Amino acid sequence: MGREERILVFAPVGMDAELACRMLQTAALHCVACRSAEHLLSEMENGLAGLLLVEEALTPDLVDRLSRYFSNQP
């Protein structure tokens, strides 16, 4: 499966990211649980099909960096 077919999950508190990935994997979706904002942004550079994140993860800095990333997409 290509990197651009992955779903990245960023839920940095507790086991939420791992649990979400297990659920997505039961639907045969490839998933990566990201441990930090830096890990998420690094994985995004390698391609993704979707992004699942929790509201608590949306710091002003992360929102700004995500906005810049997506505004540079073709």
QUIZISUL-V357225 format. One record per run of one state. SS is the DSSP state (2 for helix, 1 for strand, 0 for the rest). FROM is the first residue (numbers start at 1). LEN is the number of residues. If there is no record, write none. Layout:
BEGIN
SS/FROM/LEN, SS/FROM/LEN
END
This chain:
BEGIN
0/1/2, 2/3/3, 0/6/1, 1/7/4, 0/11/5, 2/16/11, 0/27/4, 1/31/4, 0/35/2, 2/37/9, 0/46/4, 1/50/4, 0/54/1, 2/55/3, 0/58/2, 2/60/12, 0/72/3
END
